[in-house]
Amino acid sequence: MAEPTNKGDIVKEQTKVLVTGAGGFIGHHLVTFLKGKGYWVRGVDLKYPEYSPTDADEFEVLDLRRWDNCLQATRGVDEVYALAADMGGMGFISHHHALILHNNLLINIHTLDAAHVNSVKRYFYTSSACIYPEFKQMDANVVPLKEDDAYPAYPQDAYGWEKLITERACMHYRQDYGLETRIVRFHNIFGPLGTWDGGREKAPAAMCRKVAIAKLTGKHEIEIWGDGEQTRSFCYIDDCVNGIYKLMRSDHRDPLNLGQDRMVTINQLADMAAKIAGITVNKKHIDGPQGVRGRNSDNTKLREVLKWEPEISLEDGMARTYAWIETQVKSSMKSAKVA
């Protein structure tokens, strides 16, 4: 509780919130954002943030696949931001279907039910654009995906299926138990302080890493999975956490897209990273998982509901991300030389 002022004013108790997945990329940024808004924040994850200390008031290392740990995590909080998930880029989610389905369903159902048991007032669930049917994403020049396009359901991977199942669970917990739920569908969130190597990184981080290595080694060639003409839209992390907060405070109960609605090819993304680095790269196209051929966000409902949409350009976001990743690559290369 905040301390009273010298004039004897009674200061209202801080709203207490839980952020699961607080050791991960989006969760780490969200904790910092919520602290800036004046909330008391508990962070929970299997690990602490990797690249900078957490700003959480308290941080607990817990395995949320276990029901008892979910009860512990949700104790005494008013609101939950549920971001915890076993996930990664296409290289990971396309090869670990059983693991993803098993781990994430346990995490999601246990956390949601524990929030209900502990009388949490409001629950925010982070879903994904991966819930959209594969048959609507077969063309690189894809029609932007609207929220209503989720059904008839046919996600490409187990990751999409478990996200869609948990969306349904949130809806029923609201209808049956009165737990106020909010659901967001992320479209490719990126930025500094996120995974940038090891196989779980997303496309923007992978491109920044490959270009940074090309620049620092003088070998100006990078590998791209497929022909590089597959398309996506990418949303910078600062816009993401701002959108999360705006949706949580809104009265909108149905799933909502959160992403940029500007579509680019992976080849264009690579060229953008190279331009930021000040080099020209030769793109070597190789076999590898590509996901759907095209995906873009329709932000019509986002603008209608929140009177807002992401504001940071892809170029600006990529410049900030590249600068951070190049620093990480330099440090990694120095460490390798010492070893």
C-alpha positions as CSV (number, residue, x, y, z in Angstrom):
1,M,0.0,0.0,0.0
2,A,1.2,3.5,-0.8
3,E,2.2,5.7,2.1
4,P,-0.2,8.5,3.2
5,T,0.9,12.0,2.4
6,N,1.9,14.5,5.2
7,K,-1.5,16.1,5.0
8,G,-3.1,12.9,6.2
9,D,-4.7,12.1,2.9
10,I,-5.9,8.5,2.5
11,V,-4.2,6.9,-0.5
12,K,-6.0,4.1,-2.2
13,E,-4.3,0.7,-2.2
14,Q,-2.4,-0.1,-5.3
15,T,-4.0,-2.5,-7.8
16,K,-2.1,-5.7,-7.6
17,V,-1.4,-7.6,-10.8
18,L,0.2,-10.8,-11.9
19,V,2.2,-11.1,-15.1
20,T,2.9,-14.7,-16.1
21,G,5.7,-15.2,-18.6
22,A,7.4,-12.2,-16.9
23,G,10.9,-13.6,-17.7
24,G,10.1,-13.6,-21.4
25,F,10.3,-10.9,-24.0
26,I,6.8,-9.4,-24.0
27,G,6.2,-10.1,-20.3
28,H,9.4,-8.4,-19.2
29,H,8.5,-5.2,-21.1
30,L,4.9,-5.4,-19.8
31,V,6.1,-5.5,-16.2
32,T,8.1,-2.3,-16.7
33,F,5.1,-0.7,-18.5
34,L,2.7,-1.6,-15.6
35,K,5.1,-0.4,-13.0
36,G,5.3,2.9,-14.8
37,K,1.5,3.1,-14.5
38,G,1.7,2.7,-10.7
39,Y,0.6,-0.9,-10.3
40,W,2.1,-3.4,-7.8
41,V,3.4,-6.2,-10.0
42,R,4.2,-9.9,-9.3
43,G,6.1,-11.6,-12.1
44,V,6.2,-15.3,-12.5
45,D,8.1,-17.5,-14.9
46,L,10.4,-20.5,-15.1
47,K,13.3,-18.1,-15.3
48,Y,14.3,-14.5,-14.7
49,P,14.6,-12.1,-17.6
50,E,17.8,-12.8,-19.5
51,Y,19.0,-9.4,-20.7
52,S,18.1,-7.0,-17.9
53,P,16.7,-7.1,-14.3
54,T,13.0,-7.3,-13.7
55,D,11.1,-4.3,-12.4
56,A,8.5,-6.5,-10.7
57,D,7.8,-5.8,-7.0
58,E,8.3,-9.5,-6.5
59,F,9.3,-12.3,-8.9
60,E,8.6,-16.0,-8.3
61,V,10.2,-18.8,-10.3
62,L,7.3,-21.3,-10.7
63,D,6.3,-24.0,-13.2
64,L,2.8,-23.0,-14.2
65,R,2.1,-26.4,-15.7
66,R,1.3,-27.4,-12.0
67,W,-2.0,-26.4,-10.5
68,D,-0.6,-25.7,-7.0
69,N,1.9,-23.2,-8.5
70,C,-0.9,-21.4,-10.3
71,L,-2.8,-21.1,-7.1
72,Q,0.3,-19.6,-5.5
73,A,1.0,-17.2,-8.4
74,T,-2.6,-15.8,-8.5
75,R,-3.0,-15.3,-4.7
76,G,-3.9,-11.9,-3.6
77,V,-4.0,-10.2,-7.0
78,D,-6.7,-8.2,-8.6
79,E,-5.8,-8.8,-12.3
80,V,-3.8,-11.4,-14.3
81,Y,-1.9,-10.8,-17.5
82,A,-1.4,-14.4,-18.8
83,L,1.6,-14.4,-21.1
84,A,3.3,-17.6,-20.1
85,A,3.7,-20.1,-23.0
86,D,6.1,-22.6,-24.4
87,M,6.8,-21.0,-27.8
88,G,9.3,-19.7,-30.3
89,G,9.7,-18.9,-34.0
90,M,8.8,-21.2,-36.9
91,G,11.9,-23.3,-36.4
92,F,10.5,-24.3,-33.0
93,I,6.7,-24.4,-33.3
94,S,6.8,-26.4,-36.5
95,H,8.7,-29.2,-34.9
96,H,7.4,-29.5,-31.3
97,H,3.6,-29.9,-31.7
98,A,3.0,-32.4,-28.9
99,L,5.3,-30.5,-26.4
100,I,3.6,-27.2,-27.2
101,L,0.1,-28.6,-26.9
102,H,0.8,-30.4,-23.7
103,N,2.7,-27.6,-21.9
104,N,0.5,-24.7,-23.0
105,L,-2.8,-26.3,-22.3
106,L,-1.7,-27.2,-18.8
107,I,-0.4,-23.6,-18.2
108,N,-3.5,-22.0,-19.6
109,I,-6.2,-24.1,-18.0
110,H,-4.5,-24.2,-14.6
111,T,-3.8,-20.4,-14.5
112,L,-7.3,-19.5,-15.7
113,D,-8.9,-21.8,-13.1
114,A,-6.7,-20.7,-10.3
115,A,-7.6,-17.1,-11.1
116,H,-11.3,-18.0,-10.8
117,V,-10.7,-19.9,-7.4
118,N,-8.7,-16.9,-6.1
119,S,-11.4,-14.4,-7.1
120,V,-9.3,-12.5,-9.6
121,K,-11.4,-9.6,-11.0
122,R,-10.0,-9.4,-14.6
123,Y,-8.0,-11.8,-16.7
124,F,-6.0,-10.9,-19.8
125,Y,-5.1,-13.7,-22.2
126,T,-2.5,-13.4,-25.0
127,S,-3.6,-15.4,-28.0
128,S,-2.0,-15.3,-31.5
129,A,-2.7,-14.7,-35.2
130,C,-1.7,-18.4,-35.5
131,I,-5.3,-19.2,-34.6
132,Y,-6.5,-18.1,-38.1
133,P,-7.3,-20.8,-40.7
134,E,-4.4,-21.9,-42.9
135,F,-6.6,-21.9,-46.0
136,K,-7.0,-18.1,-45.6
137,Q,-3.2,-17.6,-45.7
138,M,-2.1,-19.5,-48.8
139,D,-1.2,-16.5,-50.9
140,A,1.6,-14.0,-50.2
141,N,-0.8,-11.2,-51.1
142,V,-3.2,-12.3,-48.4
143,V,-6.4,-10.5,-47.5
144,P,-5.9,-9.0,-44.0
145,L,-7.4,-11.2,-41.3
146,K,-10.4,-10.1,-39.5
147,E,-11.4,-11.4,-36.0
148,D,-14.4,-13.2,-37.5
149,D,-12.1,-15.1,-39.8
150,A,-11.2,-17.5,-36.9
151,Y,-14.1,-19.8,-37.8
152,P,-14.5,-22.3,-39.2
153,A,-11.4,-23.2,-37.3
154,Y,-8.3,-24.7,-39.0
155,P,-5.1,-23.4,-37.5
156,Q,-1.9,-24.6,-39.1
157,D,0.0,-25.8,-36.0
158,A,-0.6,-27.1,-32.5
159,Y,0.4,-23.7,-31.2
160,G,-2.6,-22.2,-33.0
161,W,-5.0,-24.8,-31.8
162,E,-4.1,-24.5,-28.1
163,K,-4.4,-20.7,-28.4
164,L,-7.9,-21.0,-29.9
165,I,-9.0,-23.6,-27.3
166,T,-7.9,-21.2,-24.5
167,E,-9.8,-18.4,-26.1
168,R,-12.9,-20.6,-25.8
169,A,-12.1,-21.4,-22.2
170,C,-11.8,-17.7,-21.3
171,M,-15.2,-17.0,-22.9
172,H,-16.8,-19.8,-20.9
173,Y,-15.2,-18.8,-17.6
174,R,-16.6,-15.3,-18.2
175,Q,-20.0,-16.6,-19.1
176,D,-20.2,-19.3,-16.3
177,Y,-18.2,-17.7,-13.5
178,G,-18.3,-14.0,-14.1
179,L,-14.5,-13.7,-14.6
180,E,-14.0,-10.6,-16.8
181,T,-11.7,-11.8,-19.6
182,R,-9.9,-9.9,-22.3
183,I,-8.3,-11.6,-25.3
184,V,-5.7,-10.3,-27.7
185,R,-4.4,-11.9,-30.9
186,F,-0.7,-10.8,-31.5
187,H,0.7,-10.4,-34.9
188,N,4.5,-10.9,-34.8
189,I,5.7,-8.7,-31.9
190,F,9.4,-7.8,-32.0
191,G,12.0,-5.5,-30.3
192,P,15.0,-5.4,-28.0
193,L,15.5,-7.7,-25.0
194,G,14.0,-10.7,-26.8
195,T,15.4,-14.0,-27.9
196,W,17.8,-13.4,-30.8
197,D,19.4,-16.8,-31.4
198,G,19.1,-20.5,-30.5
199,G,16.1,-21.4,-32.7
200,R,13.2,-19.7,-30.7
201,E,13.7,-16.2,-32.1
202,K,11.2,-14.6,-34.5
203,A,12.0,-13.4,-38.0
204,P,13.0,-9.7,-37.2
205,A,15.5,-10.9,-34.5
206,A,16.8,-13.6,-36.8
207,M,17.3,-11.1,-39.7
208,C,19.1,-8.6,-37.4
209,R,21.3,-11.4,-36.0
210,K,22.2,-12.7,-39.5
211,V,22.9,-9.2,-40.9
212,A,25.0,-8.2,-37.8
213,I,27.1,-11.3,-38.2
214,A,27.5,-10.6,-41.9
215,K,28.6,-7.0,-41.1
216,L,31.0,-8.0,-38.3
217,T,32.6,-10.9,-40.2
218,G,32.8,-9.2,-43.6
219,K,31.0,-12.2,-45.1
220,H,28.0,-10.4,-46.6
221,E,25.7,-13.4,-47.2
222,I,22.7,-14.5,-45.2
223,E,20.5,-17.6,-45.4
224,I,16.7,-17.3,-45.7
225,W,14.2,-20.1,-45.5
226,G,12.3,-20.6,-48.7
227,D,12.1,-18.0,-51.5
228,G,11.7,-15.2,-49.0
229,E,8.5,-14.0,-50.6
230,Q,6.3,-15.1,-47.8
231,T,4.7,-12.1,-46.1
232,R,4.0,-10.9,-42.6
233,S,3.2,-7.7,-40.6
234,F,5.4,-6.9,-37.6
235,C,4.5,-4.8,-34.5
236,Y,7.1,-3.1,-32.2
237,I,7.1,-4.0,-28.5
238,D,6.2,-0.5,-27.2
239,D,3.0,-0.5,-29.3
240,C,2.3,-4.0,-28.1
241,V,2.3,-3.2,-24.4
242,N,0.4,0.0,-24.9
243,G,-2.3,-1.9,-26.8
244,I,-2.4,-4.6,-24.2
245,Y,-3.1,-2.0,-21.5
246,K,-5.7,-0.2,-23.5
247,L,-7.6,-3.4,-24.2
248,M,-7.4,-4.5,-20.6
249,R,-9.0,-1.3,-19.5
250,S,-11.7,-1.4,-22.2
251,D,-15.1,-3.1,-22.1
252,H,-14.4,-5.2,-25.2
253,R,-14.8,-8.9,-24.4
254,D,-14.2,-10.5,-27.8
255,P,-10.8,-11.4,-29.2
256,L,-9.0,-8.5,-30.9
257,N,-6.1,-8.3,-33.3
258,L,-3.0,-6.4,-32.1
259,G,-0.4,-5.7,-34.8
260,Q,0.6,-3.5,-37.6
261,D,-1.4,-3.8,-40.9
262,R,1.6,-3.1,-43.1
263,M,2.7,-6.3,-44.9
264,V,6.3,-7.0,-46.1
265,T,8.1,-9.9,-47.5
266,I,10.9,-11.7,-45.6
267,N,13.3,-10.6,-48.3
268,Q,12.2,-7.0,-47.7
269,L,12.7,-7.4,-44.0
270,A,16.3,-8.7,-44.7
271,D,17.0,-5.7,-46.9
272,M,15.7,-3.4,-44.3
273,A,18.0,-4.8,-41.7
274,A,21.0,-4.6,-44.1
275,K,20.3,-1.0,-44.9
276,I,20.2,-0.2,-41.2
277,A,23.5,-1.9,-40.8
278,G,25.0,0.0,-43.7
279,I,25.8,-3.0,-45.9
280,T,24.4,-4.9,-48.9
281,V,23.8,-8.7,-48.4
282,N,23.5,-11.6,-50.8
283,K,20.5,-13.7,-49.8
284,K,21.0,-17.5,-50.0
285,H,17.6,-19.2,-50.1
286,I,17.5,-22.6,-48.4
287,D,15.0,-25.2,-47.3
288,G,13.3,-24.5,-44.0
289,P,10.0,-24.1,-42.2
290,Q,8.1,-21.0,-43.6
291,G,4.7,-21.2,-41.9
292,V,1.8,-19.8,-43.9
293,R,2.4,-18.1,-47.2
294,G,1.0,-14.8,-46.1
295,R,-0.4,-13.1,-43.0
296,N,-1.6,-9.6,-42.2
297,S,-3.7,-8.0,-39.6
298,D,-7.0,-6.2,-40.3
299,N,-7.1,-3.4,-37.8
300,T,-10.6,-2.1,-38.5
301,K,-12.0,-3.4,-35.1
302,L,-8.8,-2.4,-33.3
303,R,-9.3,1.3,-34.4
304,E,-13.0,1.1,-33.6
305,V,-12.7,-0.4,-30.1
306,L,-9.5,1.4,-28.8
307,K,-9.6,4.6,-30.9
308,W,-5.9,3.8,-31.5
309,E,-3.6,1.7,-33.5
310,P,0.2,0.9,-33.5
311,E,2.2,4.0,-34.2
312,I,5.9,3.0,-34.5
313,S,7.0,2.3,-38.0
314,L,8.7,-0.9,-39.0
315,E,11.8,1.0,-40.0
316,D,12.1,2.7,-36.6
317,G,11.4,-0.5,-34.7
318,M,13.9,-2.5,-36.7
319,A,16.6,0.2,-36.2
320,R,16.1,0.0,-32.4
321,T,16.1,-3.8,-32.5
322,Y,19.1,-4.0,-34.8
323,A,21.2,-1.7,-32.6
324,W,20.6,-3.9,-29.6
325,I,21.1,-7.2,-31.4
326,E,24.4,-6.0,-33.0
327,T,25.6,-5.3,-29.5
328,Q,24.7,-8.8,-28.4
329,V,26.4,-10.4,-31.4
330,K,29.6,-8.4,-30.7
331,S,29.6,-9.5,-27.1
332,S,29.0,-13.1,-28.1
333,M,31.8,-13.0,-30.7
334,K,34.2,-11.5,-28.1
335,S,33.3,-14.2,-25.6
336,A,33.9,-16.9,-28.2
337,K,37.4,-15.6,-29.0
338,V,38.3,-15.5,-25.3
339,A,37.1,-19.1,-24.9
